[in-house]
Amino acid sequence: MKVHFISIGGTAMHNLAIALHKKGYSITGSDDEIFEPSKSRLKKYELLPKNIGWDTSKITNNIDAIILGMHARKDNPELLKAKKLNLKIYSYPEYLYEQTKNKTRVVIGGSHGKTTITSIIMFVLKYNKVDFDYMVGSQIEGFETMVSLSENSEIAVFEGDEYLSSPIDRRPKFHLYKPNIALLSGIAWDHINVFPTFENYVEQFKIFINKIEKNGTLIYFNEDPVLKKITQNINNDINKIPYSAHKYIIENNETLLITDKTKKPIQLFGEHNMQNINGARLICNKLGISNENFYSAVSKFTGATKRLQLITKNDKTNIYLDFAHSPSKLKATTSAVKQQYPQRDLVACIELHTFSSLNEKFLPHYKETMSKADLAIVYFNPKAISHKKLKQLEKKQVKDAFNHKNSKVFTDIDELINFLMSINFKNKNLLLMSSGNFSGINIDELATNLIKQAF
């Protein structure tokens, strides 16, 4: 099979390219920009394009499939030529389905927690020596790539993102997987540039449920009021399994799962992660993993990158990095750190980076989402707002929206760093949250410098 990637440098795209290369496919690709780590990883497998930019000479009649990335535009010259030659064009979720349509497909959806739940399932399956294909939105310890496809595995585990599939396929990605087993973790409005109303957003999850294969299974968080309502009106022939947070206790800043037989110490913490763990357990049960084997594995799971990731610590301070950017994620993550370390002050810092978070109409949804933090810091880069062609935000407008009794707002990254460096973090934890990169700062270096001041 000869497959060409238009926008091969994307996070999911380059991982899929590597996965197909490992499977023995002939892979080519193009992109107008490729950043790290995609660049180094493509180079390692000799898949890095020799030249940056689009090259229509790569589009020939002997290509079996074109995979189109979201980064490409509708008028991309390679795409136009592929259409002219009547080549088969796929989005990457569409191609993942093609690769796994004869397997048991497990799809994890929801507005929050899906990366963590998918990661737990993958870790537990690998720990118990079960072969499976996968696609996940973050790097996980023990897995070289974020996508893997094989001939022999009978299971495929996919993180089900509700964002659009490609420039010419406006369906949400998770509509294309047609799961045998599905999980929904909750629904909280996001991606307002694509789903302009909450009702429109919720509709995508209803469609997803209706895409579950006949006699399939839906596992859903039954304390989410929206999910609870829409699952009551399901007409298709599927099994429904509700779940809630796993029972747990916190002792000496350590979280322990309460099981039938014992208290199991784990490295994840926070109420939202106890929900994630219980959802993952039920999926693993459906795949033949006993509770005993699940607990043995999950106790060793350290988490996915940027999901309450511990950057550095000493005996007085922990510094975490989290992907949290939507209101529900922000509230859950901030509450988790404070609950785990109630005796320490919490400094929580969020970068507003997404289209939704930088939109003045969406901003009120952040009200009191960092109420558990002792100091709430909000950073946004006005250049990011300009790039997204949105109306500029004022500092006071942002401060008022978050409605926190002790908050600060920054629009200059150097001023933010200087402020953080002025704090003595002894008996304080720092939580950095963003789906971006805080304007390109070196997070590890910043954390190392801050921890030195915790004296």
SELO-723599 format. One record per residue (C-alpha): residue number from 1; y, z, x. Coordinates in nm, 2 decimals, always signed. Last residue first. Example, Ala and Ser with C-alpha at 12.3 -4.5 7.8 and 13.67 -1.06 7.14 Angstrom:
- num, yy, zz, xx
- 2, -0.11, +0.71, +1.37;
- 1, -0.45, +0.78, +1.23;
//
This chain:
- num, yy, zz, xx
- 455, +2.75, +5.13, +1.31;
- 454, +2.71, +4.82, +1.10;
- 453, +2.94, +4.61, +1.32;
- 452, +2.65, +4.44, +1.51;
- 451, +2.51, +4.33, +1.17;
- 450, +2.82, +4.13, +1.11;
- 449, +2.79, +3.92, +1.43;
- 448, +2.42, +3.85, +1.36;
- 447, +2.50, +3.75, +1.00;
- 446, +2.77, +3.51, +1.11;
- 445, +2.54, +3.35, +1.36;
- 444, +2.26, +3.31, +1.11;
- 443, +2.50, +3.17, +0.85;
- 442, +2.65, +2.90, +1.08;
- 441, +2.94, +2.77, +0.88;
- 440, +2.92, +2.43, +0.71;
- 439, +3.17, +2.47, +0.43;
- 438, +2.98, +2.77, +0.28;
- 437, +2.65, +2.57, +0.29;
- 436, +2.59, +2.45, -0.07;
- 435, +2.37, +2.59, -0.34;
- 434, +2.54, +2.92, -0.27;
- 433, +2.50, +3.30, -0.26;
- 432, +2.56, +3.54, +0.03;
- 431, +2.44, +3.90, -0.04;
- 430, +2.56, +4.17, +0.20;
- 429, +2.42, +4.52, +0.21;
- 428, +2.62, +4.83, +0.29;
- 427, +2.53, +5.16, +0.45;
- 426, +2.71, +5.06, +0.77;
- 425, +2.86, +4.72, +0.69;
- 424, +3.20, +4.79, +0.85;
- 423, +3.42, +4.52, +0.70;
- 422, +3.68, +4.33, +0.90;
- 421, +3.42, +4.06, +0.99;
- 420, +3.39, +3.98, +0.62;
- 419, +3.76, +3.93, +0.60;
- 418, +3.77, +3.71, +0.91;
- 417, +3.49, +3.50, +0.77;
- 416, +3.67, +3.45, +0.44;
- 415, +4.00, +3.36, +0.61;
- 414, +3.81, +3.11, +0.82;
- 413, +3.65, +2.96, +0.51;
- 412, +3.98, +2.90, +0.33;
- 411, +3.98, +2.91, -0.05;
- 410, +3.92, +3.28, -0.09;
- 409, +3.90, +3.50, -0.40;
- 408, +3.87, +3.88, -0.39;
- 407, +3.71, +4.13, -0.63;
- 406, +3.70, +4.50, -0.72;
- 405, +3.72, +4.55, -1.10;
- 404, +3.53, +4.23, -1.17;
- 403, +3.64, +3.99, -1.45;
- 402, +3.48, +3.68, -1.30;
- 401, +3.71, +3.45, -1.50;
- 400, +4.02, +3.65, -1.40;
- 399, +3.95, +3.61, -1.03;
- 398, +3.89, +3.23, -1.08;
- 397, +4.22, +3.18, -1.27;
- 396, +4.40, +3.40, -1.02;
- 395, +4.27, +3.18, -0.73;
- 394, +4.38, +2.86, -0.91;
- 393, +4.14, +2.58, -0.98;
- 392, +4.20, +2.21, -0.92;
- 391, +4.11, +1.97, -1.19;
- 390, +3.79, +1.78, -1.11;
- 389, +3.73, +1.46, -0.92;
- 388, +3.41, +1.59, -0.77;
- 387, +3.55, +1.52, -0.42;
- 386, +3.87, +1.69, -0.52;
- 385, +3.69, +2.00, -0.63;
- 384, +3.49, +2.00, -0.30;
- 383, +3.82, +1.96, -0.11;
- 382, +3.95, +2.27, -0.29;
- 381, +3.68, +2.47, -0.11;
- 380, +3.56, +2.77, -0.31;
- 379, +3.49, +3.13, -0.23;
- 378, +3.43, +3.43, -0.46;
- 377, +3.39, +3.78, -0.33;
- 376, +3.27, +4.07, -0.54;
- 375, +3.28, +4.43, -0.40;
- 374, +3.07, +4.71, -0.54;
- 373, +2.83, +4.45, -0.68;
- 372, +2.65, +4.53, -1.01;
- 371, +2.92, +4.36, -1.22;
- 370, +2.86, +4.03, -1.04;
- 369, +2.79, +3.82, -1.36;
- 368, +3.09, +4.00, -1.52;
- 367, +3.23, +3.67, -1.66;
- 366, +3.07, +3.38, -1.49;
- 365, +3.04, +3.18, -1.82;
- 364, +3.43, +3.17, -1.82;
- 363, +3.41, +2.91, -1.54;
- 362, +3.25, +2.63, -1.75;
- 361, +3.57, +2.48, -1.88;
- 360, +3.74, +2.52, -1.55;
- 359, +3.47, +2.31, -1.38;
- 358, +3.40, +2.42, -1.02;
- 357, +3.08, +2.60, -1.13;
- 356, +2.95, +2.31, -1.33;
- 355, +3.01, +2.04, -1.06;
- 354, +2.83, +2.26, -0.81;
- 353, +3.00, +2.44, -0.51;
- 352, +3.14, +2.78, -0.61;
- 351, +3.04, +2.99, -0.31;
- 350, +2.94, +3.35, -0.41;
- 349, +2.98, +3.66, -0.20;
- 348, +2.82, +4.00, -0.30;
- 347, +2.91, +4.32, -0.11;
- 346, +2.67, +4.59, -0.22;
- 345, +2.72, +4.95, -0.14;
- 344, +2.40, +5.13, -0.04;
- 343, +2.22, +5.41, -0.23;
- 342, +2.10, +5.18, -0.51;
- 341, +1.90, +4.96, -0.26;
- 340, +1.64, +4.78, -0.46;
- 339, +1.84, +4.79, -0.79;
- 338, +2.16, +4.67, -0.61;
- 337, +1.97, +4.38, -0.45;
- 336, +1.81, +4.28, -0.79;
- 335, +2.13, +4.31, -0.99;
- 334, +2.31, +4.06, -0.76;
- 333, +2.02, +3.82, -0.79;
- 332, +1.99, +3.83, -1.16;
- 331, +2.36, +3.80, -1.23;
- 330, +2.41, +3.51, -1.00;
- 329, +2.10, +3.33, -1.13;
- 328, +2.22, +3.36, -1.49;
- 327, +2.58, +3.25, -1.40;
- 326, +2.46, +2.94, -1.20;
- 325, +2.50, +2.94, -0.82;
- 324, +2.21, +3.14, -0.67;
- 323, +2.05, +2.97, -0.37;
- 322, +2.03, +3.31, -0.19;
- 321, +2.10, +3.44, +0.15;
- 320, +2.05, +3.81, +0.23;
- 319, +2.20, +4.06, +0.48;
- 318, +2.04, +4.40, +0.50;
- 317, +2.22, +4.71, +0.65;
- 316, +2.16, +5.06, +0.76;
- 315, +1.82, +5.05, +0.94;
- 314, +1.89, +4.70, +1.08;
- 313, +1.88, +4.37, +0.90;
- 312, +1.88, +3.99, +0.94;
- 311, +1.86, +3.68, +0.73;
- 310, +1.65, +3.82, +0.45;
- 309, +1.59, +3.53, +0.20;
- 308, +1.67, +3.62, -0.16;
- 307, +1.56, +3.27, -0.24;
- 306, +1.73, +3.07, +0.04;
- 305, +1.39, +2.95, +0.19;
- 304, +1.10, +3.05, -0.03;
- 303, +0.95, +3.40, -0.04;
- 302, +0.76, +3.64, +0.19;
- 301, +0.42, +3.61, +0.02;
- 300, +0.17, +3.86, +0.17;
- 299, +0.13, +4.08, -0.14;
- 298, +0.10, +3.76, -0.34;
- 297, -0.23, +3.68, -0.18;
- 296, -0.43, +4.00, -0.24;
- 295, -0.27, +4.02, -0.59;
- 294, -0.39, +3.67, -0.69;
- 293, -0.74, +3.74, -0.56;
- 292, -0.77, +4.05, -0.77;
- 291, -0.62, +3.88, -1.07;
- 290, -0.88, +3.60, -1.05;
- 289, -0.79, +3.25, -0.95;
- 288, -0.95, +2.98, -1.17;
- 287, -0.66, +2.74, -1.23;
- 286, -0.57, +2.90, -1.56;
- 285, -0.56, +3.24, -1.38;
- 284, -0.32, +3.08, -1.12;
- 283, -0.08, +2.98, -1.40;
- 282, -0.10, +3.33, -1.55;
- 281, -0.03, +3.49, -1.21;
- 280, +0.27, +3.25, -1.15;
- 279, +0.43, +3.37, -1.48;
- 278, +0.37, +3.73, -1.38;
- 277, +0.52, +3.68, -1.03;
- 276, +0.83, +3.50, -1.17;
- 275, +0.90, +3.78, -1.42;
- 274, +0.87, +4.04, -1.14;
- 273, +1.10, +3.81, -0.94;
- 272, +1.37, +3.84, -1.22;
- 271, +1.34, +4.22, -1.22;
- 270, +1.41, +4.23, -0.85;
- 269, +1.19, +4.24, -0.54;
- 268, +0.97, +4.01, -0.33;
- 267, +0.80, +4.17, -0.03;
- 266, +0.51, +4.33, -0.22;
- 265, +0.34, +4.67, -0.22;
- 264, +0.04, +4.68, -0.46;
- 263, +0.00, +4.99, -0.67;
- 262, -0.37, +5.02, -0.77;
- 261, -0.66, +4.93, -1.00;
- 260, -0.51, +4.79, -1.32;
- 259, -0.21, +4.67, -1.14;
- 258, +0.14, +4.82, -1.09;
- 257, +0.33, +4.60, -0.85;
- 256, +0.51, +4.80, -0.58;
- 255, +0.87, +4.73, -0.47;
- 254, +1.00, +4.91, -0.16;
- 253, +1.34, +5.08, -0.12;
- 252, +1.18, +5.42, -0.09;
- 251, +0.97, +5.37, -0.40;
- 250, +1.05, +5.10, -0.66;
- 249, +0.81, +5.06, -0.95;
- 248, +0.64, +4.76, -1.11;
- 247, +0.50, +4.62, -1.43;
- 246, +0.51, +4.24, -1.43;
- 245, +0.80, +4.09, -1.63;
- 244, +0.72, +3.92, -1.96;
- 243, +0.47, +3.65, -2.06;
- 242, +0.39, +3.43, -2.36;
- 241, +0.09, +3.20, -2.37;
- 240, +0.10, +2.89, -2.60;
- 239, -0.20, +2.65, -2.64;
- 238, -0.12, +2.29, -2.72;
- 237, -0.16, +2.05, -3.01;
- 236, +0.20, +1.94, -3.08;
- 235, +0.40, +2.10, -3.35;
- 234, +0.61, +2.35, -3.16;
- 233, +0.86, +2.53, -3.38;
- 232, +0.80, +2.88, -3.26;
- 231, +0.84, +2.76, -2.90;
- 230, +1.20, +2.66, -2.97;
- 229, +1.30, +3.01, -3.08;
- 228, +1.13, +3.21, -2.81;
- 227, +1.27, +2.98, -2.55;
- 226, +1.63, +3.03, -2.68;
- 225, +1.58, +3.41, -2.70;
- 224, +1.44, +3.45, -2.35;
- 223, +1.22, +3.75, -2.37;
- 222, +0.90, +3.54, -2.42;
- 221, +0.90, +3.38, -2.08;
- 220, +0.67, +3.08, -2.14;
- 219, +0.32, +2.95, -2.05;
- 218, +0.25, +2.62, -2.23;
- 217, -0.11, +2.50, -2.22;
- 216, -0.27, +2.16, -2.27;
- 215, -0.49, +2.06, -2.56;
- 214, -0.30, +1.73, -2.59;
- 213, -0.08, +1.67, -2.28;
- 212, +0.26, +1.84, -2.25;
- 211, +0.53, +1.58, -2.32;
- 210, +0.64, +1.77, -2.64;
- 209, +0.73, +2.07, -2.43;
- 208, +0.95, +1.85, -2.21;
- 207, +1.13, +1.71, -2.51;
- 206, +1.21, +2.06, -2.63;
- 205, +1.33, +2.14, -2.28;
- 204, +1.57, +1.84, -2.28;
- 203, +1.70, +1.94, -2.63;
- 202, +1.82, +2.27, -2.48;
- 201, +2.07, +2.08, -2.26;
- 200, +2.20, +1.87, -2.56;
- 199, +2.25, +2.19, -2.76;
- 198, +2.43, +2.35, -2.47;
- 197, +2.68, +2.07, -2.46;
- 196, +2.79, +1.82, -2.20;
- 195, +2.44, +1.76, -2.05;
- 194, +2.50, +1.54, -1.74;
- 193, +2.83, +1.68, -1.60;
- 192, +2.73, +2.01, -1.77;
- 191, +2.45, +2.05, -1.52;
- 190, +2.36, +2.41, -1.64;
- 189, +2.31, +2.60, -1.96;
- 188, +2.06, +2.89, -1.94;
- 187, +1.70, +2.84, -2.05;
- 186, +1.41, +3.05, -1.94;
- 185, +1.10, +3.05, -1.72;
- 184, +0.92, +2.76, -1.87;
- 183, +0.56, +2.70, -1.75;
- 182, +0.34, +2.39, -1.81;
- 181, -0.03, +2.32, -1.78;
- 180, -0.16, +1.97, -1.85;
- 179, +0.18, +1.83, -1.76;
- 178, +0.33, +1.50, -1.85;
- 177, +0.52, +1.45, -1.52;
- 176, +0.80, +1.22, -1.64;
- 175, +1.00, +1.45, -1.86;
- 174, +1.04, +1.69, -1.56;
- 173, +1.27, +1.45, -1.39;
- 172, +1.53, +1.43, -1.67;
- 171, +1.56, +1.08, -1.80;
- 170, +1.86, +0.87, -1.69;
- 169, +1.65, +0.61, -1.50;
- 168, +1.88, +0.35, -1.34;
- 167, +2.06, +0.59, -1.11;
- 166, +1.75, +0.80, -1.06;
- 165, +1.55, +1.09, -1.22;
- 164, +1.82, +1.30, -1.38;
- 163, +1.83, +1.68, -1.35;
- 162, +1.57, +1.89, -1.54;
- 161, +1.37, +1.98, -1.23;
- 160, +1.00, +2.05, -1.28;
- 159, +0.85, +2.20, -0.96;
- 158, +0.52, +2.03, -0.93;
- 157, +0.16, +2.15, -0.87;
- 156, -0.11, +1.88, -0.86;
- 155, -0.48, +1.97, -0.90;
- 154, -0.80, +1.77, -0.84;
- 153, -0.76, +1.72, -0.47;
- 152, -0.95, +1.44, -0.30;
- 151, -0.71, +1.15, -0.25;
- 150, -0.42, +1.34, -0.12;
- 149, -0.05, +1.40, -0.19;
- 148, +0.18, +1.66, -0.03;
- 147, +0.56, +1.72, -0.09;
- 146, +0.78, +1.99, +0.05;
- 145, +0.65, +1.94, +0.40;
- 144, +0.51, +2.16, +0.68;
- 143, +0.37, +2.43, +0.45;
- 142, +0.29, +2.77, +0.60;
- 141, +0.63, +2.92, +0.52;
- 140, +0.79, +2.74, +0.23;
- 139, +1.07, +2.49, +0.24;
- 138, +1.24, +2.44, -0.09;
- 137, +1.24, +2.21, -0.40;
- 136, +0.86, +2.19, -0.44;
- 135, +0.62, +1.90, -0.48;
- 134, +0.24, +1.96, -0.46;
- 133, -0.11, +1.82, -0.43;
- 132, -0.40, +2.07, -0.43;
- 131, -0.70, +2.20, -0.24;
- 130, -0.79, +2.56, -0.31;
- 129, -0.85, +2.78, +0.00;
- 128, -0.77, +3.11, -0.17;
- 127, -0.46, +3.16, +0.05;
- 126, -0.37, +2.79, -0.02;
- 125, -0.38, +2.85, -0.40;
- 124, -0.18, +3.18, -0.37;
- 123, +0.09, +3.02, -0.15;
- 122, +0.12, +2.72, -0.39;
- 121, +0.14, +2.94, -0.70;
- 120, +0.40, +3.16, -0.53;
- 119, +0.61, +2.86, -0.43;
- 118, +0.61, +2.71, -0.78;
- 117, +0.73, +3.04, -0.92;
- 116, +1.00, +3.07, -0.66;
- 115, +1.12, +2.72, -0.71;
- 114, +1.11, +2.75, -1.09;
- 113, +1.31, +3.08, -1.10;
- 112, +1.60, +2.96, -1.30;
- 111, +1.69, +2.70, -1.56;
- 110, +1.33, +2.64, -1.65;
- 109, +1.04, +2.42, -1.54;
- 108, +0.71, +2.46, -1.35;
- 107, +0.47, +2.17, -1.39;
- 106, +0.09, +2.19, -1.34;
- 105, -0.08, +1.86, -1.34;
- 104, -0.46, +1.85, -1.36;
- 103, -0.54, +1.52, -1.19;
- 102, -0.59, +1.16, -1.30;
- 101, -0.22, +1.09, -1.34;
- 100, -0.15, +1.23, -0.99;
- 99, -0.02, +0.94, -0.78;
- 98, +0.14, +0.76, -1.08;
- 97, +0.30, +1.10, -1.18;
- 96, +0.45, +1.14, -0.83;
- 95, +0.59, +0.78, -0.86;
- 94, +0.78, +0.86, -1.18;
- 93, +0.91, +1.18, -1.02;
- 92, +1.03, +0.96, -0.72;
- 91, +1.21, +0.71, -0.94;
- 90, +1.00, +0.39, -0.95;
- 89, +1.08, +0.02, -0.91;
- 88, +0.80, -0.25, -0.93;
- 87, +0.93, -0.57, -0.77;
- 86, +1.07, -0.84, -1.00;
- 85, +1.21, -1.03, -0.70;
- 84, +1.56, -1.02, -0.85;
- 83, +1.51, -0.65, -0.93;
- 82, +1.43, -0.58, -0.57;
- 81, +1.73, -0.78, -0.46;
- 80, +1.96, -0.57, -0.68;
- 79, +1.81, -0.25, -0.55;
- 78, +1.86, -0.36, -0.19;
- 77, +2.22, -0.44, -0.26;
- 76, +2.29, -0.11, -0.43;
- 75, +2.49, -0.19, -0.75;
- 74, +2.33, +0.10, -0.95;
- 73, +2.42, +0.34, -0.68;
- 72, +2.18, +0.52, -0.44;
- 71, +2.19, +0.90, -0.40;
- 70, +1.94, +0.95, -0.69;
- 69, +1.66, +0.79, -0.48;
- 68, +1.48, +0.47, -0.57;
- 67, +1.11, +0.42, -0.48;
- 66, +1.02, +0.05, -0.45;
- 65, +0.65, -0.03, -0.48;
- 64, +0.40, -0.28, -0.37;
- 63, +0.62, -0.46, -0.12;
- 62, +0.48, -0.81, -0.02;
- 61, +0.76, -1.00, -0.20;
- 60, +1.03, -0.87, +0.04;
- 59, +1.31, -0.62, +0.05;
- 58, +1.36, -0.53, +0.41;
- 57, +1.60, -0.83, +0.46;
- 56, +1.83, -0.66, +0.20;
- 55, +1.94, -0.41, +0.47;
- 54, +2.14, -0.11, +0.35;
- 53, +2.30, +0.13, +0.60;
- 52, +2.20, +0.33, +0.91;
- 51, +2.00, +0.14, +1.16;
- 50, +1.66, +0.19, +1.31;
- 49, +1.54, +0.36, +0.99;
- 48, +1.36, +0.69, +1.06;
- 47, +1.00, +0.66, +0.96;
- 46, +0.85, +0.72, +1.31;
- 45, +0.67, +1.03, +1.19;
- 44, +0.88, +1.26, +1.41;
- 43, +1.19, +1.05, +1.34;
- 42, +1.16, +1.12, +0.96;
- 41, +1.15, +1.49, +1.04;
- 40, +1.44, +1.48, +1.27;
- 39, +1.67, +1.29, +1.03;
- 38, +1.56, +1.49, +0.72;
- 37, +1.66, +1.82, +0.88;
- 36, +1.93, +1.71, +0.93;
- 35, +2.14, +1.44, +0.78;
- 34, +2.08, +1.08, +0.69;
- 33, +2.37, +0.85, +0.57;
- 32, +2.38, +0.50, +0.43;
- 31, +2.00, +0.49, +0.37;
- 30, +1.70, +0.27, +0.42;
- 29, +1.33, +0.29, +0.41;
- 28, +0.99, +0.16, +0.52;
- 27, +0.64, +0.31, +0.47;
- 26, +0.30, +0.16, +0.51;
- 25, +0.06, +0.40, +0.33;
- 24, -0.21, +0.60, +0.51;
- 23, -0.19, +0.93, +0.31;
- 22, +0.01, +1.08, +0.59;
- 21, +0.27, +0.81, +0.54;
- 20, +0.26, +0.89, +0.16;
- 19, +0.35, +1.25, +0.23;
- 18, +0.61, +1.16, +0.49;
- 17, +0.79, +0.93, +0.24;
- 16, +0.76, +1.20, -0.03;
- 15, +0.93, +1.45, +0.20;
- 14, +1.20, +1.19, +0.28;
- 13, +1.27, +1.14, -0.09;
- 12, +1.27, +1.50, -0.20;
- 11, +1.55, +1.60, +0.05;
- 10, +1.72, +1.26, +0.05;
- 9, +1.71, +1.05, +0.37;
- 8, +1.50, +0.77, +0.22;
- 7, +1.78, +0.64, +0.00;
- 6, +1.60, +0.32, -0.11;
- 5, +1.24, +0.39, -0.01;
- 4, +1.00, +0.10, +0.05;
- 3, +0.63, +0.13, -0.02;
- 2, +0.35, -0.09, +0.12;
- 1, +0.00, +0.00, +0.00;
//
